[in-house]
């Protein structure tokens, strides 16, 4: 049975998409079969795998509106071991079109049940807001992984997100759990980065990944070439960090 991880934070620019792409690719490099579901209308995860997002007939938008089956919108092996359900700007209209639809919080969950056993991991990239798409992702997921940028306001957004996770757990998905927090854009040269890490750890202790994702030029460049970091520059600090994160994610399942 595939393990479903939603990558969520309602703040933008914290590394959700970077983490979705590179954690997926690193899990695949470790021999796991991975499906990535892009639920962000910006479609950056889709294009980050080199997919031309505006040329697609079937995306998550058509899936949510029951215009295609889940198998029809999966792009298989966009890189070895990673398939993707793509997204583009059409998805921005989904929220409005779902007004009045019964049990709309469970649309994605129902669809994923059909293919869940075909993958070791299903990674869902959430939009940077707490909308119906994010709720669908959390209702589908087993756990939520939260990327946090090492900056002063990190804790503020985190407490809101944990509140949302708890609400979804209480009302829609009693099995939902926190996968953990991963720090992104970490700069060991600044005191602030270290203070943020210590601050969050003191509030969240057991739920913080040991891996710190560094500020890394190669990580920032990779999406413009449509490649995850382990293909673009496997020797970079960013690639090594995401391989380390993948190892932690795999080991958490086995603990």
N, C-alpha and C positions, 0 to 999 in steps of 0.2 A: 504493500500500500504506500503510495507516494506521500511524502511529508510536505505539507503546504506551508510556506513561510511568506507572510505579507511584509513588505518593506515599506514602512510608513513613518511619516512625520509631517504634521500639517504646515511646518515651516518649509519654504522653498530654499533651494541652494545649499542643502546640508549633505548632499551626496547620495540621495536615494537611488537615482538612476545609475550613477557610477557604481554603486554597490550592487544593484540588481544585475547589471551587465557582467561585472567582474567576479562577483561571487558565483554566479551561474557558470561562467566559463571555467573558473577554477575548480568547481565541483566536477565539471565534465572532464577536466584534465586528470582528476583523481579517479576517473572511471565510472562516475555516476551519470545516469541519464536524467536530463533536466528539461523541464518545460518552463519557459518564461511567459508570464501573462502581463502585457503592457496595458494598464488601466488608466494611463495618463493621456488626455487628449493631445498633449504636445508631441507624443510619439517618439520621445528622445531615446528610449530604450530600443525601440524598433529600428531607428536609423543607426543607433550605436552598434548594431549587429550587421550593418551594411545593407539593410532592407530599404528599398525606395518606397517610403510609406504612402505616398500619394498615388501610387499605381496599383493599389490592391483592390480586388473585388470584395473579398471577405475579410473583415477585421472583427475586433471585439464588439464594435458598434452593431454590426449585422447579427452577431451572436446574441447580444443582449435583447435585440428586438425580434428574436426568433426568425430571422431571415436566412439563417444558415445553421448547419449543425456544427458542433465543436470540432469535429474532425475536418470539416471543410475549411475552417479558418486557421488551422495549425500549419505553419510553414516548417517543414521538417528539416532538421540538420542545417540550420543557417551557419553554424560552425559545427565541427564534429562533437556530437553528444548533446547539443543544445537545439531544441526546437522552440518556436515562439508563436504566441497568439498576438498579432500586431495591432497597433492602434494608429489612428491619425485624427485630424482635427474634427472629423465628423462626430467623434465621441462626445464632443462638448454639448451636443444637442440631446444626448441620451437622457439626461436628468429631466428635461421638460417632457420628452416623449413617454417617460415612465409614470408621469402623474396619473394617479387613478389605477395603476396596474396592481393587481393583488399580489401580495407576498413578494414585492419587488426586491426586498433585501436578500432574497435567496436565489436570484436568477443565476448568478455565477456558480454558486455552490451546486445547484442541480446539474448544471452542464459539466462541471469538473468531475462529478461522480462517474460520468461515463468513461473517462480516460485516466482516472487517478492511478489505477494499478499499472499503467504503462510506463510510469516514470518513478525514479527514486526521489526526486525533488521537484516541486512546483514552486517557482518564485514569482510572487506578484508585486510588480512595481506600482505603488499607489500614487495618485495625484497629490499635490501639496495643499490639500484642503480636506476637511472632514465632510465630504458630500456622499451621495448615494453610491458612488463607485468605490470609495474607501470602505463604506459600510459593507458592501458586497464582498470586498476582498477580505475583510476581517471575519465575516460570517463563513467564508469558505476556508479560512486558514486554520491551521493547528496552533501556530505561534506568530507573534509580531516581532520583527527585528527593527530596531530604531537607530538609524544613523544620526549622530549628533555632531555638529560642527563645534570645534573647540573655541567657543566665543562666550562672551559675558552672559548673553540671554539664553544659553542652552537649557538651563533648568526650567525656565519659564514655560517654554513650549512642551517640554517633557511631561510636566505635571498635567497639562491639558490632555496630552495624548494618552497617558495612563488612565485618566478619568474616562476617556472614550473607550479604551480597551475594556475597562471594567464594566461599563454600561452594555457594551456588545456581549460580553460574557454573561452578564446577568439576564439579558432580555432575548438574545438571538443565538448565541453560540457558547453554551456552558463549558465546552472543552477548550476554549481559547486561552492561551497562556502567553507570557512574555518570553520570547526567545532570548532577548537581551539587548543591550545598548552597545553600539560600536562607535568609537570616536573617529571622526574623519577630519581631514585637513589639519592634522596634528603637526605642530612645529616645535620641535624639542628646544629650539633656541629661545622661545618666549616663555616667560613666567606664566603668562595668562593661560596658555595651553595646559600647562601642568596643574594650575589652580583649578581649572574647569574639570579636569579629569578627577582630581582629588575630591572636589565638591560633589560631583555626581556619584562617585563611588561611595561617599559617606552616606548618601541617601538611598542607594540602590544595591549596595554590596554584592550579593550573589549573582546579579543579572548583568554584569558588565564583562564584555569580552576582553581578554588580555591583549589581543592584537590592536594596535593603533594604526590607522590608515594615514600615512604622511601626506603633507602637501608635496605634490610631485608633478613636475612639468609634463612628464611622459603620460601620466594618467589623464591630464587635461587634454593632451593632443590626440590620444587614441580614438575618441569618438569621431573626430573629423575624418579619420581614415576608415570608419566603419568596422573597427576591430576592438575586441577586448584587450586589456593591457597585456595579458599573457601571450597574445599573438603579436601585438605591436612591438613590445619590448619586454621579453620574458626575464631579463636580468635587472630590470628597474626596481627601485624600492617599492613602488606601487604594486608591481606584479607579485613580489615576494610577500607583501603584506596581505594581499587578497588570497594567496595560496595558504597562508597561515590562518586566515579567517575561515576558509573552507575546511581546513583541518579541524578547527575548533567546533564548527557547526556539525561536522560528521561525528566527532567524539561526543558531543552533547547528547546525540541520539542514543549512543551506546552506553552512556553513564547509567 
